[in-house]
Amino acid sequence: MIPVFVPEFLFLSSVMYIDSHCHINFPELAARLPEMLEKMRQNQVSHALCVSVNLPDFPQVLALAEAHDNIYASVGVHPDYEDTPEPSAEMLAETAKHPKIVAIGETGLDYFRLTGDLEWQRERFRQHIRASRLSRKPLIIHTRSASEDTLRILKEEGAAVQDGGVAGVMHCFTESMEVALAAMEMGFYISFSGIVTFKSAKDLQEVARAVPLDRMLIETDSPYLAPVPFRGKTNEPAFVKHVGDFIADLKGVPSTEVQRATTENFFRLFQIPG
C-alpha cells in the first residue's frame, strides 16, 4: 500500500476538496488564472490536476504545474485528437519522470465523436498503458461509447494492479455500474464530474450512490460540464465543491466525509510525495 500524504495545512481549519481533472491551460481559464486560483481558495479547493490532451500544448500544462505548488500535471494525447503527433510509450514514460507529472493521459477510446476505422485510437491507447507500466504512473482514462473495448484493452495490456499495472482513474464517469465494478476490480478509481448533478443523470446518480467513497474521485473537467447551479457557464476548479456536496447529499453523509475521502484518494492514487 502506498502511504497517503495529505498536506498538513488541509487540517489546520477544515478539510478541502481537490479537482482531480481540469484543463486550466485552455484559453478561457488561462486568461484569468489569478482570479481562478483565488476562487479555488475561497471555495476550499486546495489542489488541481491539469490534464494534457496533446503534445503541442503539453508545455503549457507543465508550466502551470511548475509555477504553482498546488497544481499537478499529466502527459498524454486525448483519443479525440486525430491529426496530432503520436506519442510512444518510451517518450511518455521519459517525460513522466518530471516530479510534477503524476499521471499518464488522458487516454482511452471515444466511439461517440469519431467513427470509421479507429484502430489508430486503440494503438494510441495501448502506448499510454505501456507508458504507465514503464513509468509506474497511473492512467487517466476517457471512455465514451467504447466501454467494452476500453476494458478489454486495459486487461490485454496489463493495466490492472493484479497484472502488475498501476491502474488509475476512470475520469468523468458516465457508464453503468457494471463498468464501474469491472474497473474497480482492476484497481481503478471512479471520478464524477458536474454531470452527476444534472436532473437528467438519474442513472449516473445511482452509480455515484453505490460507488464506495474509498474508490471515488471528483472533478470538474473544466472548462466543460459546469455543475448545477452553474450549468451552461464556463466551468472552473472552484466548482468541484458543488460536485462533492451533491454526492454527499446523494449518499446521506456530511460533506466533510466526501472531502476527506476524495482528498486521501487523490494523494494515494497519484503518489504525491510529502
VENZI-V664851 format. One record per residue. N is the residue number from 1. RES is the residue in one letter. SS is DSSP state (2 for helix, 1 for strand, 0 for the rest). PSI is psi as a letter, one per 20 degrees, with the letter a starting at -180 (NA if undefined). BURIAL is # if it has 9 or more other ideal C-beta (glycine too) atoms within 8 Angstrom, else .. Layout:
n:N res:RES ss:SS psi:PSI burial:BURIAL
n:N res:RES ss:SS psi:PSI burial:BURIAL
This chain:
n:1 res:M ss:0 psi:p burial:.
n:2 res:I ss:0 psi:p burial:.
n:3 res:P ss:0 psi:q burial:.
n:4 res:V ss:0 psi:p burial:.
n:5 res:F ss:0 psi:p burial:.
n:6 res:V ss:0 psi:o burial:#
n:7 res:P ss:0 psi:q burial:.
n:8 res:E ss:2 psi:h burial:.
n:9 res:F ss:2 psi:i burial:.
n:10 res:L ss:2 psi:h burial:#
n:11 res:F ss:2 psi:j burial:.
n:12 res:L ss:0 psi:h burial:.
n:13 res:S ss:0 psi:g burial:.
n:14 res:S ss:0 psi:q burial:.
n:15 res:V ss:0 psi:q burial:#
n:16 res:M ss:0 psi:r burial:#
n:17 res:Y ss:1 psi:r burial:#
n:18 res:I ss:1 psi:p burial:#
n:19 res:D ss:1 psi:o burial:#
n:20 res:S ss:1 psi:i burial:#
n:21 res:H ss:1 psi:o burial:#
n:22 res:C ss:1 psi:r burial:#
n:23 res:H ss:0 psi:m burial:#
n:24 res:I ss:0 psi:i burial:#
n:25 res:N ss:0 psi:i burial:#
n:26 res:F ss:0 psi:q burial:.
n:27 res:P ss:2 psi:g burial:.
n:28 res:E ss:2 psi:i burial:.
n:29 res:L ss:2 psi:h burial:#
n:30 res:A ss:2 psi:h burial:#
n:31 res:A ss:0 psi:i burial:.
n:32 res:R ss:0 psi:l burial:.
n:33 res:L ss:2 psi:g burial:#
n:34 res:P ss:2 psi:g burial:.
n:35 res:E ss:2 psi:g burial:.
n:36 res:M ss:2 psi:g burial:#
n:37 res:L ss:2 psi:h burial:#
n:38 res:E ss:2 psi:h burial:.
n:39 res:K ss:2 psi:h burial:#
n:40 res:M ss:2 psi:g burial:#
n:41 res:R ss:2 psi:g burial:.
n:42 res:Q ss:2 psi:h burial:.
n:43 res:N ss:0 psi:j burial:#
n:44 res:Q ss:0 psi:k burial:#
n:45 res:V ss:1 psi:o burial:#
n:46 res:S ss:1 psi:h burial:#
n:47 res:H ss:1 psi:r burial:#
n:48 res:A ss:1 psi:q burial:#
n:49 res:L ss:1 psi:o burial:#
n:50 res:C ss:1 psi:p burial:#
n:51 res:V ss:0 psi:p burial:#
n:52 res:S ss:0 psi:q burial:#
n:53 res:V ss:0 psi:i burial:#
n:54 res:N ss:0 psi:r burial:#
n:55 res:L ss:0 psi:h burial:#
n:56 res:P ss:0 psi:h burial:.
n:57 res:D ss:0 psi:i burial:#
n:58 res:F ss:2 psi:h burial:#
n:59 res:P ss:2 psi:h burial:.
n:60 res:Q ss:2 psi:g burial:#
n:61 res:V ss:2 psi:g burial:#
n:62 res:L ss:2 psi:h burial:#
n:63 res:A ss:2 psi:h burial:.
n:64 res:L ss:2 psi:g burial:#
n:65 res:A ss:2 psi:h burial:#
n:66 res:E ss:2 psi:h burial:.
n:67 res:A ss:2 psi:i burial:.
n:68 res:H ss:0 psi:p burial:.
n:69 res:D ss:0 psi:h burial:.
n:70 res:N ss:0 psi:j burial:.
n:71 res:I ss:1 psi:p burial:#
n:72 res:Y ss:1 psi:r burial:#
n:73 res:A ss:1 psi:q burial:#
n:74 res:S ss:1 psi:r burial:#
n:75 res:V ss:1 psi:p burial:#
n:76 res:G ss:0 psi:r burial:#
n:77 res:V ss:0 psi:p burial:#
n:78 res:H ss:0 psi:q burial:#
n:79 res:P ss:0 psi:i burial:#
n:80 res:D ss:0 psi:i burial:.
n:81 res:Y ss:0 psi:o burial:#
n:82 res:E ss:0 psi:g burial:.
n:83 res:D ss:0 psi:m burial:.
n:84 res:T ss:0 psi:q burial:#
n:85 res:P ss:0 psi:p burial:.
n:86 res:E ss:0 psi:p burial:.
n:87 res:P ss:0 psi:q burial:#
n:88 res:S ss:0 psi:q burial:.
n:89 res:A ss:2 psi:g burial:#
n:90 res:E ss:2 psi:g burial:.
n:91 res:M ss:2 psi:g burial:#
n:92 res:L ss:2 psi:g burial:#
n:93 res:A ss:2 psi:h burial:#
n:94 res:E ss:2 psi:g burial:.
n:95 res:T ss:2 psi:h burial:#
n:96 res:A ss:0 psi:i burial:#
n:97 res:K ss:0 psi:i burial:.
n:98 res:H ss:0 psi:p burial:.
n:99 res:P ss:0 psi:h burial:.
n:100 res:K ss:0 psi:i burial:#
n:101 res:I ss:1 psi:o burial:#
n:102 res:V ss:1 psi:j burial:#
n:103 res:A ss:1 psi:r burial:#
n:104 res:I ss:1 psi:p burial:#
n:105 res:G ss:1 psi:a burial:#
n:106 res:E ss:1 psi:q burial:#
n:107 res:T ss:1 psi:r burial:#
n:108 res:G ss:1 psi:b burial:#
n:109 res:L ss:1 psi:q burial:#
n:110 res:D ss:1 psi:o burial:#
n:111 res:Y ss:0 psi:j burial:#
n:112 res:F ss:0 psi:g burial:.
n:113 res:R ss:0 psi:h burial:.
n:114 res:L ss:0 psi:q burial:#
n:115 res:T ss:0 psi:r burial:.
n:116 res:G ss:0 psi:b burial:.
n:117 res:D ss:0 psi:o burial:.
n:118 res:L ss:0 psi:k burial:#
n:119 res:E ss:2 psi:h burial:.
n:120 res:W ss:2 psi:h burial:.
n:121 res:Q ss:2 psi:g burial:#
n:122 res:R ss:2 psi:h burial:#
n:123 res:E ss:2 psi:g burial:.
n:124 res:R ss:2 psi:g burial:#
n:125 res:F ss:2 psi:g burial:#
n:126 res:R ss:2 psi:h burial:#
n:127 res:Q ss:2 psi:h burial:#
n:128 res:H ss:2 psi:g burial:#
n:129 res:I ss:2 psi:g burial:#
n:130 res:R ss:2 psi:h burial:#
n:131 res:A ss:2 psi:h burial:#
n:132 res:S ss:2 psi:g burial:#
n:133 res:R ss:2 psi:h burial:#
n:134 res:L ss:2 psi:g burial:#
n:135 res:S ss:2 psi:i burial:#
n:136 res:R ss:0 psi:k burial:.
n:137 res:K ss:0 psi:p burial:#
n:138 res:P ss:1 psi:r burial:#
n:139 res:L ss:1 psi:q burial:#
n:140 res:I ss:1 psi:o burial:#
n:141 res:I ss:1 psi:p burial:#
n:142 res:H ss:1 psi:p burial:#
n:143 res:T ss:1 psi:p burial:#
n:144 res:R ss:1 psi:p burial:#
n:145 res:S ss:0 psi:k burial:.
n:146 res:A ss:0 psi:k burial:#
n:147 res:S ss:2 psi:h burial:#
n:148 res:E ss:2 psi:g burial:.
n:149 res:D ss:2 psi:h burial:#
n:150 res:T ss:2 psi:g burial:#
n:151 res:L ss:2 psi:h burial:#
n:152 res:R ss:2 psi:g burial:.
n:153 res:I ss:2 psi:h burial:#
n:154 res:L ss:2 psi:g burial:#
n:155 res:K ss:2 psi:g burial:#
n:156 res:E ss:2 psi:h burial:.
n:157 res:E ss:0 psi:j burial:#
n:158 res:G ss:0 psi:k burial:#
n:159 res:A ss:0 psi:h burial:#
n:160 res:A ss:0 psi:q burial:#
n:161 res:V ss:2 psi:h burial:#
n:162 res:Q ss:2 psi:i burial:.
n:163 res:D ss:2 psi:j burial:.
n:164 res:G ss:0 psi:j burial:.
n:165 res:G ss:0 psi:a burial:#
n:166 res:V ss:0 psi:i burial:#
n:167 res:A ss:0 psi:c burial:#
n:168 res:G ss:1 psi:c burial:#
n:169 res:V ss:1 psi:p burial:#
n:170 res:M ss:1 psi:o burial:#
n:171 res:H ss:0 psi:q burial:#
n:172 res:C ss:0 psi:l burial:#
n:173 res:F ss:0 psi:p burial:#
n:174 res:T ss:0 psi:j burial:.
n:175 res:E ss:0 psi:a burial:#
n:176 res:S ss:0 psi:r burial:.
n:177 res:M ss:2 psi:h burial:.
n:178 res:E ss:2 psi:g burial:.
n:179 res:V ss:2 psi:g burial:#
n:180 res:A ss:2 psi:g burial:#
n:181 res:L ss:2 psi:g burial:.
n:182 res:A ss:2 psi:g burial:#
n:183 res:A ss:2 psi:g burial:#
n:184 res:M ss:2 psi:h burial:#
n:185 res:E ss:2 psi:h burial:.
n:186 res:M ss:0 psi:i burial:#
n:187 res:G ss:0 psi:j burial:#
n:188 res:F ss:0 psi:q burial:#
n:189 res:Y ss:1 psi:q burial:#
n:190 res:I ss:1 psi:p burial:#
n:191 res:S ss:1 psi:p burial:#
n:192 res:F ss:1 psi:p burial:#
n:193 res:S ss:0 psi:a burial:#
n:194 res:G ss:2 psi:i burial:#
n:195 res:I ss:2 psi:h burial:#
n:196 res:V ss:2 psi:h burial:#
n:197 res:T ss:2 psi:i burial:#
n:198 res:F ss:0 psi:q burial:#
n:199 res:K ss:0 psi:h burial:.
n:200 res:S ss:0 psi:i burial:.
n:201 res:A ss:0 psi:l burial:#
n:202 res:K ss:2 psi:g burial:.
n:203 res:D ss:2 psi:g burial:.
n:204 res:L ss:2 psi:h burial:#
n:205 res:Q ss:2 psi:h burial:#
n:206 res:E ss:2 psi:h burial:#
n:207 res:V ss:2 psi:g burial:#
n:208 res:A ss:2 psi:h burial:#
n:209 res:R ss:2 psi:h burial:.
n:210 res:A ss:2 psi:h burial:.
n:211 res:V ss:0 psi:p burial:#
n:212 res:P ss:0 psi:q burial:.
n:213 res:L ss:2 psi:h burial:#
n:214 res:D ss:2 psi:j burial:.
n:215 res:R ss:2 psi:j burial:#
n:216 res:M ss:1 psi:q burial:#
n:217 res:L ss:1 psi:r burial:#
n:218 res:I ss:1 psi:q burial:#
n:219 res:E ss:0 psi:r burial:#
n:220 res:T ss:0 psi:h burial:#
n:221 res:D ss:0 psi:k burial:#
n:222 res:S ss:1 psi:q burial:#
n:223 res:P ss:0 psi:j burial:#
n:224 res:Y ss:0 psi:r burial:.
n:225 res:L ss:0 psi:l burial:#
n:226 res:A ss:0 psi:p burial:#
n:227 res:P ss:0 psi:r burial:#
n:228 res:V ss:0 psi:p burial:#
n:229 res:P ss:0 psi:j burial:.
n:230 res:F ss:0 psi:j burial:#
n:231 res:R ss:0 psi:p burial:#
n:232 res:G ss:0 psi:i burial:.
n:233 res:K ss:0 psi:r burial:.
n:234 res:T ss:0 psi:p burial:.
n:235 res:N ss:0 psi:q burial:#
n:236 res:E ss:0 psi:r burial:#
n:237 res:P ss:2 psi:h burial:#
n:238 res:A ss:2 psi:h burial:#
n:239 res:F ss:2 psi:i burial:#
n:240 res:V ss:2 psi:h burial:#
n:241 res:K ss:2 psi:h burial:#
n:242 res:H ss:2 psi:h burial:#
n:243 res:V ss:2 psi:g burial:#
n:244 res:G ss:2 psi:g burial:#
n:245 res:D ss:2 psi:h burial:#
n:246 res:F ss:2 psi:g burial:#
n:247 res:I ss:2 psi:h burial:#
n:248 res:A ss:2 psi:g burial:#
n:249 res:D ss:2 psi:g burial:.
n:250 res:L ss:2 psi:g burial:#
n:251 res:K ss:2 psi:i burial:#
n:252 res:G ss:0 psi:k burial:.
n:253 res:V ss:0 psi:r burial:.
n:254 res:P ss:0 psi:q burial:.
n:255 res:S ss:2 psi:h burial:.
n:256 res:T ss:2 psi:h burial:.
n:257 res:E ss:2 psi:g burial:#
n:258 res:V ss:2 psi:g burial:#
n:259 res:Q ss:2 psi:g burial:#
n:260 res:R ss:2 psi:g burial:#
n:261 res:A ss:2 psi:g burial:#
n:262 res:T ss:2 psi:h burial:#
n:263 res:T ss:2 psi:g burial:#
n:264 res:E ss:2 psi:h burial:#
n:265 res:N ss:2 psi:g burial:#
n:266 res:F ss:2 psi:g burial:#
n:267 res:F ss:2 psi:h burial:#
n:268 res:R ss:2 psi:g burial:#
n:269 res:L ss:2 psi:g burial:#
n:270 res:F ss:0 psi:j burial:#
n:271 res:Q ss:0 psi:l burial:#
n:272 res:I ss:0 psi:p burial:#
n:273 res:P ss:0 psi:q burial:.
n:274 res:G ss:0 psi:NA burial:.
